[in-house]
Amino acid sequence: MDAISDAAAVGAPATVALADTPAGPVPAALLAALPAAAPAVEGDATASPGASPAPPAPPAGVEEDDAVVVPAQARPAGSGRPTEPAQRCPRPVVTELRLSAFGPHRSAVHPLGPLTLFAGPSGSGKSQALAAYEALAGLGSGATLEEAFPDPRARIPDRAVPDAQRRRGFRLGCTVDGPAGPVRLDLAVQAEPTLRIVGERLSQGGQILLATALRDPGRRSVQAAWLTGGAVGVTRAPLPDDRLGTALLPLRVAGSTAGQRQVLAAAEQVVVALRAVFPCDPRPDRMRAAVAPGEGRLLGDCANLADVLRRTRSECGTRHALLAEAARTGCAGSVAGLDVRAPAGGGPVEAVLDRGPGRPATELARLGAGELRFLALALVLLTGPGVLAMDPAAELLSARQALTVLADDFDRGLDGRQSAELLRLALLSCGRGHIRLVAAVGEGTAAAARDLPGVAMVDLRA
C-alpha cells in the first residue's frame, strides 16, 4: 500500500510512493535532494534512509486480494515476450503499460507488442487501458493534466476512499524500449480535490534518473531532482505540477556530464515514443459530408476522409491502390477503385467508390457506417505519420520512429469479413516495424485473432 494506493487514497503530500517501481541503486545525492517533510511510505525507493513506518491499512471494505488479476497474455509457441524481438529495439516504442491503480485496474502489467489487442467483457477495463496510454501520450507531447485527463474522476479506482484531506488519485506508468535500453516512467496523479501530479519517477536498470515529490500543497509545483553526475551529483529545481517532468528535461539538462547524457537519452527516448501515437476513432456521421480541401492530414475522427483520399490519390499512388484493393473486400458490391470529385473552380471535395465501366459511382455518404469505419481504419493502417494529424518528433527521421495507432472499439460496426481484412492489413503493416497497433476488440474479433501468429492478446476479466 502506498501514497496513492491501490485503493486510490492519496497519501502524505511530501512523499509519493510508486511502489511498483523496482527498488534499485539510488544515488545518495538524489535521495538527499528530495524533501522529507512527512514520513516516508515503506517500500518507497525515494524514502530517506532509516524511515520505515508501517504502511497504511487498506480502507474499509477493500481487501488486498480484491486486486484485479490480469490473466497472462497469450504467447506464440516457443517465444518469450509476445512478438517483441530479443535484441534492442531500433526505434523507441512502448513495450509495457502499467496500471497500478487506474479505473478497474489494480497492479496490472500489460506487455505490448507490435500488434496488441485488448479483449474482455464489458466493464473489464479495455477502454480504460487505452485511455491511460492516450493520456501518457498526450503528456509526453506537452499537454497539461487537464488536457490529458478531461474527466479525472472517471480514472479513480472503484471504491477509492479519500484521506483526511479528502484527496484521491490514481497511478499509471509505462516502459519504453529503444536504442538507450528499457526505460520506466511511473506517475502518481491527485485527482481530487485538485488535479495535479504529486509524484513522477524516471528510471533505468533500477537506477532512478528523475524523481519528483509534492512538498508544499499550497504551491503549484513539485520538487524535482535528477541525476547530474560529476562534482554536483544531482540537480534540484521546481517543476510545474500539471505537466510531465520527463518531457521538460530536454529543456533543462545541458548534457555536459555522463550522468546528464544518460538522463537526456532516457527522457528523449520516452518522449519520442509517446509523441508518435495517433488515437483513432472514426465517426461515420462526420465522414459523409463533402469537405473543404486542406492539407490532407487525417483527423482522429476521420471527418476529413475525402480530403485525405484526394491527397493519397495524387501523392501516394501505391498506398492508394492498396486501399482500393482493401475496399473490394470491405465494401459491398463491385469496387473498381476510389476516386474524388472536386469542383473545377474549387470548393468541397467528395469521395466516391468507382463501380467500374458503365456503372455510376457511389458517394461515401451513401455507404453504411461499417463500410466507412473500415475504409478509415484501412487508410490509417496503410499510411504513415505524414498523412495523419499528429506531431511526431521533427528532429528525428521518420525511419527512426514507430507510429502507434490507438483504436478503442476497433471492430465496432464491422462484420467478420471486414474485421478479418483489417487484421490482415495490421499484421502486414506492423510486421514491417514502422507502425504498431493497440486496440480494444469484441469477443468475435478476439476469438479470430487468438490463433494468429504475431498478435499479442491481453485478456481482461470484469
C-alpha positions as CSV (number, residue, x, y, z in Angstrom):
1,M,0.0,0.0,0.0
2,D,1.4,3.4,-0.9
3,A,0.7,7.1,-1.0
4,I,-1.6,6.7,-4.0
5,S,-2.7,3.3,-3.1
6,D,-4.4,0.6,-5.0
7,A,-7.5,1.9,-3.1
8,A,-6.5,5.3,-4.6
9,A,-6.2,7.2,-1.3
10,V,-3.6,10.0,-1.9
11,G,-1.0,9.9,0.9
12,A,1.2,12.5,2.5
13,P,1.9,15.4,0.2
14,A,5.7,15.4,0.7
15,T,6.3,11.8,-0.4
16,V,4.6,9.9,-3.1
17,A,5.4,6.2,-3.3
18,L,5.5,4.4,-6.6
19,A,5.9,1.0,-5.1
20,D,5.6,-0.9,-8.3
21,T,8.9,0.6,-9.5
22,P,11.7,-2.0,-8.6
23,A,14.0,-0.8,-5.9
24,G,17.5,-0.4,-7.1
25,P,20.6,1.6,-6.5
26,V,19.6,5.2,-5.8
27,P,22.3,7.8,-5.7
28,A,22.7,9.2,-2.2
29,A,22.7,12.7,-3.6
30,L,19.4,12.1,-5.3
31,L,17.9,10.8,-2.1
32,A,19.1,13.9,-0.1
33,A,17.7,16.2,-2.8
34,L,14.1,15.1,-2.3
35,P,12.1,16.6,0.5
36,A,11.2,14.6,3.6
37,A,8.7,16.7,5.4
38,A,6.4,13.8,6.0
39,P,7.1,10.1,6.9
40,A,8.1,8.0,4.0
41,V,5.9,5.1,3.0
42,E,7.5,1.7,3.4
43,G,8.7,0.4,0.0
44,D,9.2,3.8,-1.5
45,A,12.5,3.9,-3.3
46,T,12.8,7.6,-2.7
47,A,12.4,7.4,1.0
48,S,15.0,8.8,3.3
49,P,17.4,6.2,4.8
50,G,16.1,4.8,8.0
51,A,12.5,5.8,7.5
52,S,10.3,2.7,7.6
53,P,6.9,3.3,9.2
54,A,4.2,0.7,8.8
55,P,2.2,1.0,5.6
56,P,-1.4,2.3,6.0
57,A,-4.1,-0.3,6.3
58,P,-6.4,-0.8,3.4
59,P,-9.6,1.3,3.6
60,A,-12.7,-0.4,5.0
61,G,-14.3,-2.9,2.5
62,V,-11.2,-3.2,0.3
63,E,-9.1,-6.3,0.8
64,E,-5.7,-6.9,-0.7
65,D,-6.9,-9.9,-2.6
66,D,-9.6,-7.7,-4.3
67,A,-7.0,-6.6,-6.9
68,V,-7.9,-7.2,-10.5
69,V,-6.0,-10.2,-11.8
70,V,-5.0,-9.9,-15.4
71,P,-4.6,-13.3,-17.0
72,A,-1.3,-14.0,-18.7
73,Q,-1.1,-12.8,-22.3
74,A,-1.2,-15.4,-25.0
75,R,2.2,-16.1,-26.4
76,P,3.1,-17.8,-29.7
77,A,4.6,-21.2,-29.0
78,G,8.4,-21.2,-28.5
79,S,8.6,-17.4,-27.9
80,G,9.3,-15.3,-24.9
81,R,7.6,-11.9,-24.7
82,P,4.9,-11.8,-27.4
83,T,6.1,-10.5,-30.8
84,E,8.9,-8.5,-29.2
85,P,12.4,-9.1,-30.6
86,A,15.1,-10.2,-28.2
87,Q,17.6,-7.6,-29.5
88,R,17.4,-3.9,-28.5
89,C,14.6,-2.0,-30.3
90,P,16.0,0.2,-33.1
91,R,13.1,2.6,-32.6
92,P,11.6,3.9,-29.3
93,V,8.4,2.0,-28.6
94,V,6.2,1.5,-25.5
95,T,6.6,-2.2,-24.6
96,E,4.7,-2.3,-21.3
97,L,1.7,-0.4,-19.8
98,R,1.4,-0.5,-16.0
99,L,-1.9,0.5,-14.3
100,S,-1.2,0.2,-10.6
101,A,-4.4,2.0,-9.6
102,F,-6.3,3.2,-12.6
103,G,-10.0,2.7,-13.1
104,P,-10.8,-1.0,-12.6
105,H,-7.1,-1.9,-12.9
106,R,-5.0,-2.7,-9.8
107,S,-1.4,-3.9,-10.0
108,A,-1.9,-4.7,-13.7
109,V,1.1,-5.1,-16.1
110,H,0.3,-5.4,-19.8
111,P,3.1,-6.2,-22.2
112,L,2.6,-4.6,-25.6
113,G,3.8,-6.0,-28.9
114,P,3.7,-4.6,-32.4
115,L,0.0,-5.7,-32.7
116,T,-1.7,-5.9,-29.3
117,L,-5.5,-6.5,-28.8
118,F,-7.3,-5.9,-25.5
119,A,-10.2,-8.3,-25.1
120,G,-12.7,-8.9,-22.3
121,P,-16.3,-8.4,-21.3
122,S,-17.9,-5.0,-20.8
123,G,-16.5,-3.3,-17.7
124,S,-13.3,-5.2,-17.7
125,G,-11.2,-2.1,-18.4
126,K,-10.4,-2.3,-22.1
127,S,-11.3,1.4,-22.8
128,Q,-9.6,2.5,-19.5
129,A,-6.3,0.8,-20.6
130,L,-6.3,2.7,-23.9
131,A,-7.3,5.9,-22.2
132,A,-4.3,5.6,-19.9
133,Y,-2.0,5.1,-22.9
134,E,-3.6,8.0,-24.7
135,A,-3.1,10.2,-21.6
136,L,0.5,9.3,-21.3
137,A,1.0,10.1,-25.0
138,G,-0.6,13.5,-24.5
139,L,1.6,14.3,-21.5
140,G,4.6,13.2,-23.5
141,S,3.6,15.6,-26.2
142,G,3.4,18.6,-23.8
143,A,-0.3,18.5,-22.9
144,T,-1.4,19.6,-19.5
145,L,-3.0,17.3,-17.0
146,E,-6.4,18.9,-17.7
147,E,-6.0,18.2,-21.4
148,A,-4.8,14.6,-20.8
149,F,-7.4,13.8,-18.2
150,P,-10.6,15.8,-19.1
151,D,-12.6,13.6,-16.6
152,P,-10.0,12.6,-13.9
153,R,-12.7,11.4,-11.5
154,A,-13.5,8.6,-14.0
155,R,-9.9,7.3,-13.6
156,I,-10.1,7.0,-9.8
157,P,-10.3,3.3,-8.9
158,D,-13.6,2.0,-7.8
159,R,-14.4,2.2,-4.0
160,A,-11.5,4.6,-3.5
161,V,-11.5,6.1,0.0
162,P,-10.2,9.7,0.4
163,D,-7.6,10.5,3.0
164,A,-8.1,13.1,5.8
165,Q,-7.5,15.9,3.3
166,R,-10.2,14.5,1.0
167,R,-7.6,13.6,-1.6
168,R,-8.0,10.7,-4.1
169,G,-6.0,9.8,-7.2
170,F,-4.6,7.2,-9.5
171,R,-1.2,5.7,-10.7
172,L,0.0,4.6,-14.1
173,G,3.2,4.1,-16.0
174,C,4.9,2.5,-18.9
175,T,8.2,1.1,-20.1
176,V,9.8,2.4,-23.3
177,D,12.4,0.3,-25.1
178,G,14.7,1.7,-27.7
179,P,18.4,2.5,-28.5
180,A,19.0,3.5,-24.9
181,G,17.5,0.3,-23.5
182,P,14.4,-0.2,-21.4
183,V,13.3,3.0,-19.5
184,R,10.5,3.1,-16.9
185,L,8.2,6.0,-16.3
186,D,5.8,6.0,-13.3
187,L,3.3,8.7,-12.4
188,A,1.1,9.4,-9.4
189,V,-1.7,11.8,-10.0
190,Q,-4.0,13.5,-7.5
191,A,-7.5,13.9,-9.0
192,E,-9.3,15.4,-6.0
193,P,-9.7,18.0,-4.8
194,T,-7.2,19.5,-7.2
195,L,-5.8,17.8,-10.3
196,R,-2.0,17.7,-10.1
197,I,1.0,15.4,-10.5
198,V,2.2,14.5,-7.0
199,G,5.0,12.1,-7.9
200,E,7.0,11.1,-11.0
201,R,9.8,8.7,-11.5
202,L,12.1,8.0,-14.5
203,S,14.3,5.0,-14.0
204,Q,16.6,2.7,-16.0
205,G,18.1,-0.6,-14.9
206,G,16.9,0.0,-11.3
207,Q,18.6,3.4,-11.1
208,I,16.4,6.5,-10.6
209,L,17.2,9.2,-13.1
210,L,14.4,11.7,-12.2
211,A,12.2,11.8,-9.1
212,T,9.6,14.4,-8.1
213,A,7.6,14.9,-4.9
214,L,5.0,17.3,-3.7
215,R,6.4,19.4,-0.9
216,D,4.0,22.3,-0.4
217,P,0.4,21.6,-1.3
218,G,-0.2,25.4,-1.4
219,R,2.1,25.8,-4.4
220,R,1.5,24.6,-8.0
221,S,4.9,23.0,-8.3
222,V,6.7,19.8,-7.3
223,Q,10.3,19.5,-6.1
224,A,12.3,17.6,-8.7
225,A,15.8,16.1,-8.6
226,W,17.6,14.5,-11.4
227,L,21.0,12.8,-11.8
228,T,23.8,15.1,-12.8
229,G,27.0,13.2,-12.1
230,G,30.4,14.9,-11.9
231,A,31.1,17.1,-8.9
232,V,27.5,18.2,-8.3
233,G,25.9,14.7,-8.3
234,V,22.3,15.9,-8.5
235,T,20.3,18.9,-9.7
236,R,17.3,20.2,-7.9
237,A,14.6,22.5,-9.3
238,P,10.9,23.1,-9.0
239,L,8.7,21.8,-11.9
240,P,5.1,22.6,-12.7
241,D,2.6,20.1,-11.2
242,D,0.4,20.0,-14.3
243,R,3.0,18.8,-16.8
244,L,5.2,15.7,-17.3
245,G,8.6,16.4,-15.9
246,T,10.2,13.9,-18.2
247,A,9.1,15.9,-21.2
248,L,10.6,19.1,-19.7
249,L,14.0,17.6,-19.0
250,P,15.5,18.1,-22.6
251,L,14.9,21.8,-22.0
252,R,16.6,21.8,-18.5
253,V,19.6,19.4,-18.9
254,A,22.7,20.5,-20.7
255,G,24.2,17.1,-21.3
256,S,27.7,18.1,-20.3
257,T,28.3,15.1,-18.0
258,A,27.9,11.3,-18.4
259,G,25.0,11.4,-15.9
260,Q,23.3,14.2,-17.7
261,R,23.6,12.4,-21.0
262,Q,22.1,9.3,-19.5
263,V,19.1,11.3,-18.2
264,L,18.7,13.0,-21.6
265,A,18.9,9.8,-23.6
266,A,16.3,8.2,-21.3
267,A,14.0,11.2,-21.3
268,E,14.2,11.8,-25.1
269,Q,13.5,8.1,-25.8
270,V,10.3,8.2,-23.7
271,V,9.2,11.5,-25.3
272,V,9.8,10.2,-28.8
273,A,7.8,7.0,-28.2
274,L,4.9,8.9,-26.6
275,R,4.7,11.6,-29.2
276,A,4.4,9.0,-32.0
277,V,0.9,8.0,-31.0
278,F,-2.3,8.5,-33.1
279,P,-5.6,7.9,-31.3
280,C,-8.2,7.0,-33.9
281,D,-11.9,6.7,-33.6
282,P,-13.6,7.0,-37.0
283,R,-17.0,8.7,-36.8
284,P,-19.2,7.8,-39.8
285,D,-21.7,10.5,-39.0
286,R,-18.9,13.1,-39.6
287,M,-17.4,11.4,-42.7
288,R,-20.4,11.6,-45.0
289,A,-20.4,15.2,-45.9
290,A,-18.2,16.8,-48.6
291,V,-15.2,18.7,-47.0
292,A,-13.2,21.7,-47.9
293,P,-9.8,20.9,-49.3
294,G,-7.0,21.3,-46.8
295,E,-3.5,19.9,-46.1
296,G,-4.8,16.4,-46.3
297,R,-3.8,15.2,-42.8
298,L,-6.3,12.7,-41.4
299,L,-8.1,13.8,-38.2
300,G,-8.6,11.4,-35.3
301,D,-12.4,11.1,-36.1
302,C,-11.6,10.8,-39.8
303,A,-14.2,13.5,-40.7
304,N,-11.9,14.8,-43.5
305,L,-11.5,11.4,-45.1
306,A,-12.4,12.7,-48.6
307,D,-9.7,15.4,-48.4
308,V,-7.1,12.8,-47.4
309,L,-8.1,10.5,-50.2
310,R,-7.7,13.4,-52.6
311,R,-4.1,13.7,-51.4
312,T,-3.3,10.0,-51.4
313,R,-4.6,9.6,-54.9
314,S,-2.2,12.3,-56.2
315,E,0.8,11.7,-53.9
316,C,0.7,8.1,-52.7
317,G,-0.3,6.0,-55.7
318,T,0.9,2.7,-54.3
319,R,-0.9,3.1,-50.9
320,H,-4.0,4.4,-52.6
321,A,-4.1,1.3,-54.8
322,L,-3.7,-0.9,-51.7
323,L,-6.6,0.9,-50.1
324,A,-8.7,0.4,-53.2
325,E,-7.9,-3.3,-53.1
326,A,-8.9,-3.5,-49.4
327,A,-12.2,-1.7,-50.3
328,R,-13.0,-4.5,-52.7
329,T,-13.1,-6.8,-49.6
330,G,-14.7,-4.4,-47.1
331,C,-17.3,-2.7,-49.1
332,A,-20.5,-4.2,-50.6
333,G,-20.8,-4.6,-54.4
334,S,-18.1,-4.3,-57.0
335,V,-15.4,-1.8,-56.4
336,A,-13.0,-0.7,-59.2
337,G,-11.3,2.0,-57.3
338,L,-11.5,5.0,-55.0
339,D,-12.0,8.4,-56.6
340,V,-12.6,12.0,-55.5
341,R,-14.8,14.6,-57.0
342,A,-13.6,18.2,-56.8
343,P,-15.3,21.2,-58.4
344,A,-13.1,22.8,-61.2
345,G,-13.3,26.2,-59.6
346,G,-12.6,25.0,-56.1
347,G,-14.9,24.0,-53.3
348,P,-15.7,21.0,-51.2
349,V,-14.4,17.6,-52.3
350,E,-16.4,14.4,-52.2
351,A,-15.1,10.8,-52.2
352,V,-16.7,8.1,-54.2
353,L,-16.4,4.4,-54.9
354,D,-15.8,3.7,-58.6
355,R,-18.1,0.8,-59.5
356,G,-16.5,0.1,-62.9
357,P,-17.2,1.0,-66.5
358,G,-20.8,1.8,-67.3
359,R,-21.8,1.9,-63.6
360,P,-22.5,5.1,-61.6
361,A,-20.1,5.8,-58.8
362,T,-21.3,5.6,-55.2
363,E,-20.8,8.6,-52.9
364,L,-19.3,7.8,-49.5
365,A,-22.3,9.5,-48.0
366,R,-24.4,6.5,-49.2
367,L,-22.2,3.9,-47.6
368,G,-23.0,2.1,-44.3
369,A,-21.4,3.0,-41.0
370,G,-19.3,-0.2,-41.0
371,E,-18.0,0.5,-44.5
372,L,-16.9,4.0,-43.6
373,R,-15.2,2.8,-40.4
374,F,-13.5,0.1,-42.4
375,L,-12.2,2.5,-45.1
376,A,-10.9,5.0,-42.5
377,L,-9.1,2.3,-40.4
378,A,-7.6,0.7,-43.5
379,L,-6.3,4.1,-44.6
380,V,-4.7,4.6,-41.1
381,L,-3.0,1.2,-41.2
382,L,-1.7,1.7,-44.8
383,T,-0.4,5.3,-44.3
384,G,2.2,7.0,-42.1
385,P,2.6,10.0,-39.7
386,G,3.0,12.4,-42.7
387,V,-0.7,11.8,-43.6
388,L,-2.0,11.8,-40.0
389,A,-2.8,14.8,-37.9
390,M,-0.2,14.2,-35.3
391,D,3.1,15.8,-34.1
392,P,5.9,13.3,-34.1
393,A,9.4,14.3,-33.1
394,A,10.6,16.5,-36.0
395,E,14.2,16.3,-35.0
396,L,14.3,12.6,-35.9
397,L,13.9,10.9,-39.2
398,S,10.7,9.0,-39.7
399,A,12.7,5.8,-40.2
400,R,13.9,6.2,-36.5
401,Q,10.3,6.4,-35.2
402,A,7.5,3.9,-35.0
403,L,3.9,5.1,-35.2
404,T,1.5,3.6,-32.7
405,V,-2.2,3.7,-33.5
406,L,-4.7,3.5,-30.6
407,A,-8.1,2.3,-31.5
408,D,-10.9,1.7,-29.0
409,D,-13.8,-0.4,-30.2
410,F,-11.7,-1.3,-33.2
411,D,-14.3,-3.6,-34.7
412,R,-17.4,-1.5,-33.8
413,G,-20.0,-1.8,-36.6
414,L,-17.8,-4.2,-38.6
415,D,-18.8,-7.7,-39.8
416,G,-16.4,-10.7,-39.7
417,R,-15.1,-10.2,-43.2
418,Q,-14.2,-6.6,-42.6
419,S,-12.5,-7.4,-39.2
420,A,-10.5,-10.1,-40.8
421,E,-9.3,-7.9,-43.6
422,L,-8.3,-5.2,-41.1
423,L,-6.4,-7.7,-39.1
424,R,-4.6,-8.8,-42.2
425,L,-3.6,-5.2,-43.0
426,A,-2.5,-4.7,-39.4
427,L,-0.3,-7.7,-39.5
428,L,1.2,-6.7,-42.8
429,S,1.9,-3.1,-41.6
430,C,3.0,-4.0,-38.1
431,G,5.4,-6.7,-39.4
432,R,7.4,-4.0,-41.2
433,G,8.2,-2.3,-37.9
434,H,7.1,1.2,-38.8
435,I,3.6,1.0,-37.3
436,R,2.2,-0.5,-34.2
437,L,-1.5,-1.1,-33.2
438,V,-3.0,-1.2,-29.8
439,A,-6.7,-1.8,-30.0
440,A,-9.7,-2.9,-27.9
441,V,-11.9,-5.5,-29.7
442,G,-15.0,-7.5,-29.1
443,E,-15.1,-11.2,-28.4
444,G,-15.7,-12.2,-32.1
445,T,-12.6,-10.5,-33.3
446,A,-10.6,-11.7,-30.3
447,A,-11.6,-15.3,-31.0
448,A,-10.5,-15.0,-34.6
449,A,-7.2,-13.3,-33.6
450,R,-6.1,-15.6,-30.8
451,D,-4.5,-18.2,-33.1
452,L,-2.9,-15.7,-35.4
453,P,0.9,-15.6,-35.2
454,G,2.1,-12.0,-34.5
455,V,-1.0,-11.0,-32.5
456,A,-0.5,-10.3,-28.8
457,M,-3.7,-10.8,-26.8
458,V,-4.4,-9.2,-23.4
459,D,-7.4,-10.9,-21.9
460,L,-9.1,-8.9,-19.2
461,R,-11.9,-10.0,-16.9
462,A,-14.6,-7.9,-15.2
